[in-house]
Amino acid sequence: MSACKCSTKKLNREPTPEQIQKRAARIRKRWSRRTEQRRRVGNRTQWIIPNIDLTELDCQLCCAS
């Protein structure tokens, strides 16, 4: 007996971009708000190096002495 060729074609077929988008949307609908925020791309808050105004620091050190 040989395997059915129709069933192997369906298993090996690549999904179309539209199918991928629909499937991804269904998965995202099940996410909690926290998971959605964690997985969001592009809107992440970046850590910024703290800036110190040295002129104010110099003045405070000078006046404190």
mmCIF file as gemmi writes it, N, C-alpha and C atoms, coordinates in Angstrom:
data_model
loop_
_atom_site.group_PDB
_atom_site.id
_atom_site.type_symbol
_atom_site.label_atom_id
_atom_site.label_alt_id
_atom_site.label_comp_id
_atom_site.label_asym_id
_atom_site.label_entity_id
_atom_site.label_seq_id
_atom_site.pdbx_PDB_ins_code
_atom_site.Cartn_x
_atom_site.Cartn_y
_atom_site.Cartn_z
_atom_site.occupancy
_atom_site.B_iso_or_equiv
_atom_site.pdbx_formal_charge
_atom_site.auth_seq_id
_atom_site.auth_asym_id
_atom_site.pdbx_PDB_model_num
ATOM 1 N N . MET Axp A 1 ? 0.828 -1.185 0 1 0 ? 1 A 1
ATOM 2 C CA . MET Axp A 1 ? 0 0 0 1 0 ? 1 A 1
ATOM 3 C C . MET Axp A 1 ? 0.876 1.253 0 1 0 ? 1 A 1
ATOM 4 N N . SER Axp A 2 ? 0.475 2.238 -0.772 1 0 ? 2 A 1
ATOM 5 C CA . SER Axp A 2 ? 1.222 3.497 -0.786 1 0 ? 2 A 1
ATOM 6 C C . SER Axp A 2 ? 0.451 4.561 -0.018 1 0 ? 2 A 1
ATOM 7 N N . ALA Axp A 3 ? 1.192 5.541 0.485 1 0 ? 3 A 1
ATOM 8 C CA . ALA Axp A 3 ? 0.572 6.624 1.245 1 0 ? 3 A 1
ATOM 9 C C . ALA Axp A 3 ? -0.213 7.528 0.305 1 0 ? 3 A 1
ATOM 10 N N . CYS Axp A 4 ? -1.233 8.125 0.797 1 0 ? 4 A 1
ATOM 11 C CA . CYS Axp A 4 ? -2.055 9.042 0.019 1 0 ? 4 A 1
ATOM 12 C C . CYS Axp A 4 ? -1.25 10.301 -0.29 1 0 ? 4 A 1
ATOM 13 N N . LYS Axp A 5 ? -1.135 10.639 -1.546 1 0 ? 5 A 1
ATOM 14 C CA . LYS Axp A 5 ? -0.346 11.807 -1.955 1 0 ? 5 A 1
ATOM 15 C C . LYS Axp A 5 ? -1.041 13.114 -1.591 1 0 ? 5 A 1
ATOM 16 N N . CYS Axp A 6 ? -2.341 13.101 -1.529 1 0 ? 6 A 1
ATOM 17 C CA . CYS Axp A 6 ? -3.081 14.323 -1.184 1 0 ? 6 A 1
ATOM 18 C C . CYS Axp A 6 ? -2.779 14.768 0.247 1 0 ? 6 A 1
ATOM 19 N N . SER Axp A 7 ? -2.722 13.831 1.172 1 0 ? 7 A 1
ATOM 20 C CA . SER Axp A 7 ? -2.496 14.194 2.57 1 0 ? 7 A 1
ATOM 21 C C . SER Axp A 7 ? -1.081 14.722 2.794 1 0 ? 7 A 1
ATOM 22 N N . THR Axp A 8 ? -0.088 14.209 2.067 1 0 ? 8 A 1
ATOM 23 C CA . THR Axp A 8 ? 1.28 14.712 2.247 1 0 ? 8 A 1
ATOM 24 C C . THR Axp A 8 ? 1.439 16.096 1.66 1 0 ? 8 A 1
ATOM 25 N N . LYS Axp A 9 ? 0.707 16.427 0.611 1 0 ? 9 A 1
ATOM 26 C CA . LYS Axp A 9 ? 0.785 17.772 0.035 1 0 ? 9 A 1
ATOM 27 C C . LYS Axp A 9 ? 0.268 18.803 1.033 1 0 ? 9 A 1
ATOM 28 N N . LYS Axp A 10 ? -0.797 18.493 1.734 1 0 ? 10 A 1
ATOM 29 C CA . LYS Axp A 10 ? -1.352 19.423 2.709 1 0 ? 10 A 1
ATOM 30 C C . LYS Axp A 10 ? -0.4 19.645 3.879 1 0 ? 10 A 1
ATOM 31 N N . LEU Axp A 11 ? 0.296 18.617 4.299 1 0 ? 11 A 1
ATOM 32 C CA . LEU Axp A 11 ? 1.207 18.732 5.431 1 0 ? 11 A 1
ATOM 33 C C . LEU Axp A 11 ? 2.461 19.518 5.082 1 0 ? 11 A 1
ATOM 34 N N . ASN Axp A 12 ? 2.912 19.449 3.848 1 0 ? 12 A 1
ATOM 35 C CA . ASN Axp A 12 ? 4.155 20.101 3.454 1 0 ? 12 A 1
ATOM 36 C C . ASN Axp A 12 ? 3.949 21.516 2.913 1 0 ? 12 A 1
ATOM 37 N N . ARG Axp A 13 ? 2.727 21.964 2.804 1 0 ? 13 A 1
ATOM 38 C CA . ARG Axp A 13 ? 2.445 23.27 2.222 1 0 ? 13 A 1
ATOM 39 C C . ARG Axp A 13 ? 2.816 24.39 3.189 1 0 ? 13 A 1
ATOM 40 N N . GLU Axp A 14 ? 3.507 25.396 2.678 1 0 ? 14 A 1
ATOM 41 C CA . GLU Axp A 14 ? 3.875 26.569 3.483 1 0 ? 14 A 1
ATOM 42 C C . GLU Axp A 14 ? 2.648 27.461 3.644 1 0 ? 14 A 1
ATOM 43 N N . PRO Axp A 15 ? 2.441 28.055 4.822 1 0 ? 15 A 1
ATOM 44 C CA . PRO Axp A 15 ? 1.307 28.97 4.982 1 0 ? 15 A 1
ATOM 45 C C . PRO Axp A 15 ? 1.554 30.271 4.224 1 0 ? 15 A 1
ATOM 46 N N . THR Axp A 16 ? 0.484 30.883 3.769 1 0 ? 16 A 1
ATOM 47 C CA . THR Axp A 16 ? 0.598 32.167 3.077 1 0 ? 16 A 1
ATOM 48 C C . THR Axp A 16 ? 0.782 33.266 4.125 1 0 ? 16 A 1
ATOM 49 N N . PRO Axp A 17 ? 1.283 34.43 3.72 1 0 ? 17 A 1
ATOM 50 C CA . PRO Axp A 17 ? 1.411 35.538 4.679 1 0 ? 17 A 1
ATOM 51 C C . PRO Axp A 17 ? 0.074 35.899 5.342 1 0 ? 17 A 1
ATOM 52 N N . GLU Axp A 18 ? -1.005 35.824 4.587 1 0 ? 18 A 1
ATOM 53 C CA . GLU Axp A 18 ? -2.329 36.12 5.143 1 0 ? 18 A 1
ATOM 54 C C . GLU Axp A 18 ? -2.71 35.1 6.216 1 0 ? 18 A 1
ATOM 55 N N . GLN Axp A 19 ? -2.419 33.834 5.974 1 0 ? 19 A 1
ATOM 56 C CA . GLN Axp A 19 ? -2.717 32.801 6.968 1 0 ? 19 A 1
ATOM 57 C C . GLN Axp A 19 ? -1.899 33.014 8.234 1 0 ? 19 A 1
ATOM 58 N N . ILE Axp A 20 ? -0.658 33.397 8.062 1 0 ? 20 A 1
ATOM 59 C CA . ILE Axp A 20 ? 0.212 33.662 9.217 1 0 ? 20 A 1
ATOM 60 C C . ILE Axp A 20 ? -0.334 34.835 10.02 1 0 ? 20 A 1
ATOM 61 N N . GLN Axp A 21 ? -0.748 35.908 9.34 1 0 ? 21 A 1
ATOM 62 C CA . GLN Axp A 21 ? -1.287 37.086 10.027 1 0 ? 21 A 1
ATOM 63 C C . GLN Axp A 21 ? -2.555 36.747 10.801 1 0 ? 21 A 1
ATOM 64 N N . LYS Axp A 22 ? -3.442 35.969 10.192 1 0 ? 22 A 1
ATOM 65 C CA . LYS Axp A 22 ? -4.685 35.589 10.871 1 0 ? 22 A 1
ATOM 66 C C . LYS Axp A 22 ? -4.398 34.732 12.098 1 0 ? 22 A 1
ATOM 67 N N . ARG Axp A 23 ? -3.499 33.781 11.953 1 0 ? 23 A 1
ATOM 68 C CA . ARG Axp A 23 ? -3.16 32.895 13.077 1 0 ? 23 A 1
ATOM 69 C C . ARG Axp A 23 ? -2.507 33.697 14.21 1 0 ? 23 A 1
ATOM 70 N N . ALA Axp A 24 ? -1.601 34.607 13.851 1 0 ? 24 A 1
ATOM 71 C CA . ALA Axp A 24 ? -0.936 35.436 14.862 1 0 ? 24 A 1
ATOM 72 C C . ALA Axp A 24 ? -1.953 36.311 15.593 1 0 ? 24 A 1
ATOM 73 N N . ALA Axp A 25 ? -2.93 36.854 14.86 1 0 ? 25 A 1
ATOM 74 C CA . ALA Axp A 25 ? -3.96 37.689 15.481 1 0 ? 25 A 1
ATOM 75 C C . ALA Axp A 25 ? -4.792 36.872 16.466 1 0 ? 25 A 1
ATOM 76 N N . ARG Axp A 26 ? -5.116 35.633 16.115 1 0 ? 26 A 1
ATOM 77 C CA . ARG Axp A 26 ? -5.883 34.775 17.029 1 0 ? 26 A 1
ATOM 78 C C . ARG Axp A 26 ? -5.088 34.484 18.295 1 0 ? 26 A 1
ATOM 79 N N . ILE Axp A 27 ? -3.783 34.283 18.145 1 0 ? 27 A 1
ATOM 80 C CA . ILE Axp A 27 ? -2.931 34.012 19.308 1 0 ? 27 A 1
ATOM 81 C C . ILE Axp A 27 ? -2.853 35.257 20.194 1 0 ? 27 A 1
ATOM 82 N N . ARG Axp A 28 ? -2.666 36.428 19.571 1 0 ? 28 A 1
ATOM 83 C CA . ARG Axp A 28 ? -2.544 37.674 20.339 1 0 ? 28 A 1
ATOM 84 C C . ARG Axp A 28 ? -3.819 38 21.105 1 0 ? 28 A 1
ATOM 85 N N . LYS Axp A 29 ? -4.98 37.605 20.59 1 0 ? 29 A 1
ATOM 86 C CA . LYS Axp A 29 ? -6.242 37.863 21.295 1 0 ? 29 A 1
ATOM 87 C C . LYS Axp A 29 ? -6.29 37.157 22.639 1 0 ? 29 A 1
ATOM 88 N N . ARG Axp A 30 ? -5.562 36.063 22.781 1 0 ? 30 A 1
ATOM 89 C CA . ARG Axp A 30 ? -5.571 35.308 24.041 1 0 ? 30 A 1
ATOM 90 C C . ARG Axp A 30 ? -4.588 35.871 25.063 1 0 ? 30 A 1
ATOM 91 N N . TRP Axp A 31 ? -3.722 36.795 24.667 1 0 ? 31 A 1
ATOM 92 C CA . TRP Axp A 31 ? -2.724 37.35 25.571 1 0 ? 31 A 1
ATOM 93 C C . TRP Axp A 31 ? -3.382 38.225 26.629 1 0 ? 31 A 1
ATOM 94 N N . SER Axp A 32 ? -2.8 38.203 27.815 1 0 ? 32 A 1
ATOM 95 C CA . SER Axp A 32 ? -3.231 39.137 28.859 1 0 ? 32 A 1
ATOM 96 C C . SER Axp A 32 ? -2.635 40.513 28.523 1 0 ? 32 A 1
ATOM 97 N N . ARG Axp A 33 ? -3.115 41.528 29.209 1 0 ? 33 A 1
ATOM 98 C CA . ARG Axp A 33 ? -2.597 42.882 28.974 1 0 ? 33 A 1
ATOM 99 C C . ARG Axp A 33 ? -1.09 42.951 29.266 1 0 ? 33 A 1
ATOM 100 N N . ARG Axp A 34 ? -0.682 42.274 30.326 1 0 ? 34 A 1
ATOM 101 C CA . ARG Axp A 34 ? 0.738 42.286 30.703 1 0 ? 34 A 1
ATOM 102 C C . ARG Axp A 34 ? 1.6 41.604 29.632 1 0 ? 34 A 1
ATOM 103 N N . THR Axp A 35 ? 1.125 40.479 29.127 1 0 ? 35 A 1
ATOM 104 C CA . THR Axp A 35 ? 1.864 39.773 28.083 1 0 ? 35 A 1
ATOM 105 C C . THR Axp A 35 ? 1.944 40.628 26.829 1 0 ? 35 A 1
ATOM 106 N N . GLU Axp A 36 ? 0.862 41.303 26.492 1 0 ? 36 A 1
ATOM 107 C CA . GLU Axp A 36 ? 0.853 42.163 25.309 1 0 ? 36 A 1
ATOM 108 C C . GLU Axp A 36 ? 1.881 43.284 25.446 1 0 ? 36 A 1
ATOM 109 N N . GLN Axp A 37 ? 1.937 43.895 26.611 1 0 ? 37 A 1
ATOM 110 C CA . GLN Axp A 37 ? 2.903 44.972 26.834 1 0 ? 37 A 1
ATOM 111 C C . GLN Axp A 37 ? 4.333 44.453 26.772 1 0 ? 37 A 1
ATOM 112 N N . ARG Axp A 38 ? 4.55 43.259 27.316 1 0 ? 38 A 1
ATOM 113 C CA . ARG Axp A 38 ? 5.891 42.685 27.334 1 0 ? 38 A 1
ATOM 114 C C . ARG Axp A 38 ? 6.364 42.319 25.924 1 0 ? 38 A 1
ATOM 115 N N . ARG Axp A 39 ? 5.445 41.899 25.074 1 0 ? 39 A 1
ATOM 116 C CA . ARG Axp A 39 ? 5.811 41.454 23.73 1 0 ? 39 A 1
ATOM 117 C C . ARG Axp A 39 ? 5.748 42.559 22.688 1 0 ? 39 A 1
ATOM 118 N N . ARG Axp A 40 ? 5.278 43.731 23.085 1 0 ? 40 A 1
ATOM 119 C CA . ARG Axp A 40 ? 5.169 44.835 22.136 1 0 ? 40 A 1
ATOM 120 C C . ARG Axp A 40 ? 6.564 45.219 21.634 1 0 ? 40 A 1
ATOM 121 N N . VAL Axp A 41 ? 6.637 45.503 20.362 1 0 ? 41 A 1
ATOM 122 C CA . VAL Axp A 41 ? 7.915 45.862 19.741 1 0 ? 41 A 1
ATOM 123 C C . VAL Axp A 41 ? 7.85 47.325 19.328 1 0 ? 41 A 1
ATOM 124 N N . GLY Axp A 42 ? 8.89 48.06 19.638 1 0 ? 42 A 1
ATOM 125 C CA . GLY Axp A 42 ? 8.982 49.436 19.178 1 0 ? 42 A 1
ATOM 126 C C . GLY Axp A 42 ? 8.582 50.488 20.197 1 0 ? 42 A 1
ATOM 127 N N . ASN Axp A 43 ? 7.788 50.152 21.182 1 0 ? 43 A 1
ATOM 128 C CA . ASN Axp A 43 ? 7.354 51.133 22.166 1 0 ? 43 A 1
ATOM 129 C C . ASN Axp A 43 ? 7.997 50.896 23.523 1 0 ? 43 A 1
ATOM 130 N N . ARG Axp A 44 ? 9.131 50.308 23.531 1 0 ? 44 A 1
ATOM 131 C CA . ARG Axp A 44 ? 9.785 50.027 24.796 1 0 ? 44 A 1
ATOM 132 C C . ARG Axp A 44 ? 10.399 51.299 25.372 1 0 ? 44 A 1
ATOM 133 N N . THR Axp A 45 ? 10.282 51.433 26.678 1 0 ? 45 A 1
ATOM 134 C CA . THR Axp A 45 ? 10.911 52.552 27.362 1 0 ? 45 A 1
ATOM 135 C C . THR Axp A 45 ? 12.399 52.259 27.488 1 0 ? 45 A 1
ATOM 136 N N . GLN Axp A 46 ? 13.182 53.175 26.992 1 0 ? 46 A 1
ATOM 137 C CA . GLN Axp A 46 ? 14.624 52.967 27.044 1 0 ? 46 A 1
ATOM 138 C C . GLN Axp A 46 ? 15.191 53.627 28.292 1 0 ? 46 A 1
ATOM 139 N N . TRP Axp A 47 ? 16.209 52.992 28.822 1 0 ? 47 A 1
ATOM 140 C CA . TRP Axp A 47 ? 16.903 53.556 29.961 1 0 ? 47 A 1
ATOM 141 C C . TRP Axp A 47 ? 17.809 54.659 29.451 1 0 ? 47 A 1
ATOM 142 N N . ILE Axp A 48 ? 17.745 55.808 30.076 1 0 ? 48 A 1
ATOM 143 C CA . ILE Axp A 48 ? 18.559 56.948 29.66 1 0 ? 48 A 1
ATOM 144 C C . ILE Axp A 48 ? 19.55 57.252 30.772 1 0 ? 48 A 1
ATOM 145 N N . ILE Axp A 49 ? 20.773 57.502 30.379 1 0 ? 49 A 1
ATOM 146 C CA . ILE Axp A 49 ? 21.824 57.826 31.344 1 0 ? 49 A 1
ATOM 147 C C . ILE Axp A 49 ? 21.455 59.132 32.049 1 0 ? 49 A 1
ATOM 148 N N . PRO Axp A 50 ? 21.499 59.141 33.379 1 0 ? 50 A 1
ATOM 149 C CA . PRO Axp A 50 ? 21.163 60.379 34.098 1 0 ? 50 A 1
ATOM 150 C C . PRO Axp A 50 ? 22.169 61.486 33.77 1 0 ? 50 A 1
ATOM 151 N N . ASN Axp A 51 ? 21.658 62.686 33.6 1 0 ? 51 A 1
ATOM 152 C CA . ASN Axp A 51 ? 22.512 63.839 33.321 1 0 ? 51 A 1
ATOM 153 C C . ASN Axp A 51 ? 22.584 64.712 34.564 1 0 ? 51 A 1
ATOM 154 N N . ILE Axp A 52 ? 23.762 65.179 34.873 1 0 ? 52 A 1
ATOM 155 C CA . ILE Axp A 52 ? 23.97 66.05 36.025 1 0 ? 52 A 1
ATOM 156 C C . ILE Axp A 52 ? 24.552 67.363 35.511 1 0 ? 52 A 1
ATOM 157 N N . ASP Axp A 53 ? 23.927 68.441 35.894 1 0 ? 53 A 1
ATOM 158 C CA . ASP Axp A 53 ? 24.434 69.747 35.503 1 0 ? 53 A 1
ATOM 159 C C . ASP Axp A 53 ? 25.608 70.085 36.42 1 0 ? 53 A 1
ATOM 160 N N . LEU Axp A 54 ? 26.814 70.06 35.898 1 0 ? 54 A 1
ATOM 161 C CA . LEU Axp A 54 ? 28.016 70.257 36.701 1 0 ? 54 A 1
ATOM 162 C C . LEU Axp A 54 ? 28.145 71.678 37.224 1 0 ? 54 A 1
ATOM 163 N N . THR Axp A 55 ? 27.539 72.637 36.529 1 0 ? 55 A 1
ATOM 164 C CA . THR Axp A 55 ? 27.641 74.017 37.029 1 0 ? 55 A 1
ATOM 165 C C . THR Axp A 55 ? 26.894 74.153 38.355 1 0 ? 55 A 1
ATOM 166 N N . GLU Axp A 56 ? 25.763 73.49 38.48 1 0 ? 56 A 1
ATOM 167 C CA . GLU Axp A 56 ? 25.039 73.526 39.753 1 0 ? 56 A 1
ATOM 168 C C . GLU Axp A 56 ? 25.823 72.792 40.84 1 0 ? 56 A 1
ATOM 169 N N . LEU Axp A 57 ? 26.431 71.682 40.493 1 0 ? 57 A 1
ATOM 170 C CA . LEU Axp A 57 ? 27.206 70.913 41.456 1 0 ? 57 A 1
ATOM 171 C C . LEU Axp A 57 ? 28.418 71.72 41.922 1 0 ? 57 A 1
ATOM 172 N N . ASP Axp A 58 ? 29.105 72.364 40.994 1 0 ? 58 A 1
ATOM 173 C CA . ASP Axp A 58 ? 30.264 73.193 41.357 1 0 ? 58 A 1
ATOM 174 C C . ASP Axp A 58 ? 29.858 74.332 42.293 1 0 ? 58 A 1
ATOM 175 N N . CYS Axp A 59 ? 28.708 74.93 41.997 1 0 ? 59 A 1
ATOM 176 C CA . CYS Axp A 59 ? 28.225 76.043 42.823 1 0 ? 59 A 1
ATOM 177 C C . CYS Axp A 59 ? 27.9 75.56 44.229 1 0 ? 59 A 1
ATOM 178 N N . GLN Axp A 60 ? 27.248 74.391 44.332 1 0 ? 60 A 1
ATOM 179 C CA . GLN Axp A 60 ? 26.885 73.859 45.634 1 0 ? 60 A 1
ATOM 180 C C . GLN Axp A 60 ? 28.131 73.505 46.428 1 0 ? 60 A 1
ATOM 181 N N . LEU Axp A 61 ? 29.134 72.926 45.793 1 0 ? 61 A 1
ATOM 182 C CA . LEU Axp A 61 ? 30.368 72.585 46.49 1 0 ? 61 A 1
ATOM 183 C C . LEU Axp A 61 ? 31.138 73.819 46.919 1 0 ? 61 A 1
ATOM 184 N N . CYS Axp A 62 ? 31.144 74.809 46.063 1 0 ? 62 A 1
ATOM 185 C CA . CYS Axp A 62 ? 31.862 76.051 46.346 1 0 ? 62 A 1
ATOM 186 C C . CYS Axp A 62 ? 31.195 76.8 47.508 1 0 ? 62 A 1
ATOM 187 N N . CYS Axp A 63 ? 29.878 76.858 47.484 1 0 ? 63 A 1
ATOM 188 C CA . CYS Axp A 63 ? 29.145 77.603 48.522 1 0 ? 63 A 1
ATOM 189 C C . CYS Axp A 63 ? 29.127 76.85 49.856 1 0 ? 63 A 1
ATOM 190 N N . ALA Axp A 64 ? 29.278 75.55 49.819 1 0 ? 64 A 1
ATOM 191 C CA . ALA Axp A 64 ? 29.218 74.748 51.045 1 0 ? 64 A 1
ATOM 192 C C . ALA Axp A 64 ? 30.511 74.872 51.839 1 0 ? 64 A 1
ATOM 193 N N . SER Axp A 65 ? 31.605 75.289 51.221 1 0 ? 65 A 1
ATOM 194 C CA . SER Axp A 65 ? 32.874 75.345 51.933 1 0 ? 65 A 1
ATOM 195 C C . SER Axp A 65 ? 33.032 76.583 52.755 1 0 ? 65 A 1
